[in-house]
Amino acid sequence: MNDPQLAEGPVEFLSGLYISFWLPGLVLGAALAIKLPSIVKLWRDPLLRAVGGLLLLACMVFVFAAPGTIAWTNRVVGVPNIAAPWVYSLITALSASWLLLVVHWRGGGHTDRRERTRRATRWVVSVYATVVVALWVLFALADVPVEQIEDLDTYYASTPFMREEILLYLIVHTVACLITARLIWTWIRTEGLDGWLRWGLRFLSVGYVTNLAFSAAKFTAIVARWTGHDLDWLNTNVAPSAACIGATMVAVGVIVPHAGQYLQERLLVRRRRRGLRPLARLLRPVAGRHEPFVARAAPEIRLIRRETYIRDALLQLSRHLDDDLRRRAHAAALALGAAPDRARALAVAVTILDAVESGRRVPDGDDDAAEPDTTYLLREIHAVSGVLRRPDEIKAVRARAAVPAESMSAHE
């Protein structure tokens, strides 16, 4: 294979890898929309502000770095290549937001780290703000009359002042990637991290490593221009693709811890509500009505309504429970090898079953009846409902509890 064919191979292959700028923009926009309510509600939280700033800046980078937007910006302002310092400034601000996110994320609101977090924040903001000012000064000094939409970095790689501007934004971007990736890699190996947070950090680390590939492709293409070679396809194909993939991974890394914990909590609520179904069905004759249900109610509201329904029915039934049967059932469950907590739940379940099935009642006007202790009965409804799913175990405890205590002792 001759040299031209070797050159065409990577170009043709990597052209197929090019990813639209709008794809990561949509992902980042969706992430921002998901986080926006909590950001507005808890605006004083520096971590949420850092997340919001990162997502907003990342969206702006991919909107204004799209070739169509670059051409539009140059045309509207009327200055050739004016979009370049604007996009470079957004990339620089985005790089700073990566560092700020990790600074606040690791700070975690701890009092002993608060002053250190403030100092790190001031340092990052001051350094990167200075870089943004320098980018505009260098552009004002540079002579860049020929508009370049997609390959400006390589086209002006040797132009005085523009060369320094391109190198400056790439250097600060690379430094931010290296620092952030190192901090995350150190953090990800920390013991005791929440599982969702660990997965989020893994996605973030992939995103920042991919962003390093963006910088590497840019630097390689620029150095090739300096040495008289043409590797512009690294700048026009590889670098944009790496940036798109990296930004998408960063967005996913930001979303995963929050979305994962939210979904996990929702799943736990639904499981707890389903776990109460056996007890709710058992108590339906006592309540005298079906459990209220609203189709559009949140899972938390449905859980609260089911718990309230069960507790109301148990309060009606509490004066009709056979306390002697409960003690015998507890002893029977322990004798059958149940753990103390499970034995207590089995004893209460047996007592409730007996009261519901027998229809036993104490007259409402009987003032001499002792007020029952409903503390455990109302607090441990989930444990009681859980044992109702094991009818064989309930049957064994009931059968053993039906034998008088003296007979059990003599038998044993």
C-alpha positions, 0 to 999 in steps of 0.5 A: 500500500502506498503513502496516499492510501495510508493517509486516506485510511485513517481519514476515511475511517475517522470521518465515520466516527464524527459525532454531531455537536447537537447530540451531547448538547441534547444530553447535557440539556436534559441533564440540566432540565433534570437538575434545574428544579433542585438547583433553583430550590437549593441555590445556596448549595455551592455543589448544586451551583457548581453542577448547574454551572458545569451543565450550562457551560457545557451546553453553551460550548456545544451550541456555539462550537457547532459549525453553523453557529460559528458561521452565524456568530461571525456574520452577526458580529461582523468580525472574521473568526470572532467566534474563536475567542468566544468558544475558547472562553466557554471551553476555559470556563467549562474547564474551571467548572470541572475543577469547581465541581470536584472541589465542592463535591469533595468538600461535602459541606464539612466544616473543617474543609470549608475554608480550604474549599473557599481558597480553592474556589477563589484560586480556580476562579481567579486563574481561569478568569485571567486566562479568559481576559488573555484570550481576548487580548491575544485575539485583538492582537492577532491578524486572522482575516480569513474565516475558518469554520472547522479547522481554525486551530491548524490554519492559524497554528503559526500565526503570531498571537493567534498561535499563543491563544490556541495553545493557551486555551488547550493548555488550561483545558488539558491541565483541568482534565489532568487535575480533575481526572487525578482527583477523581481517580484518587477519590473513586478508590476511597472505601465506603463510597455510595454505589451510585456515587462510585458509578458517577465517578467512573463515568466522569473519569471516562469523560475526562480521559476522553477530553484528554484525547481531544487535547492530544489530537489538537496538539498533534495536529498543530505540531504537525503543521509546525513541522510541515506535515498535514494531520488536520484530520485529527483536528477536524474529525478526532478532536470533535468526536472525542469532545462529544463523547467526553461531554456525554460521559461527564453529563452521565457522570453528573446525573447517575448519582442523583438519578440513581439514588432517586430511583432507588428511593422510589423503588424502595417506597414501592417495595414497602407498599407492596410488602404491606399488601397481605396485612391490608387485605387481611384487615379489609373486613375490620376496616369495612371498606377498600383501601383508598387509591388515587391513580395519579398519587406519588408513590410516597403518598400511596405508601402513607395512605396504605400505612394509615389504612392499616393502622386505623384498622389495627386500632379498631382491632387492638381491643379484641386481640388475645394477649394470652394467645400472643404470648403462646404464639411468641413462645411457639415461634421461638421454640420452632427456631425463629429469631426473636424479632421474627418470633415477635412478628409471627406472634402478632400476625397469629393474634391478628389472624385469630381476631379477624377470623373469629370475629371476637369483639369486646363491647365498646362500653366496657370501661373495665377493659384494659387499654392495650399496648399498641406500640409494637403493633403499629410500629412494626406493620411491615414486619407483621405483613412480611411474615403473612407471606409465609402461610406454612410458618404461620400455620406451624406457629398457630398449631403449636400455640393452640396447645396449652402451655402445660402440655407443651412443657410436659411434651418438651 
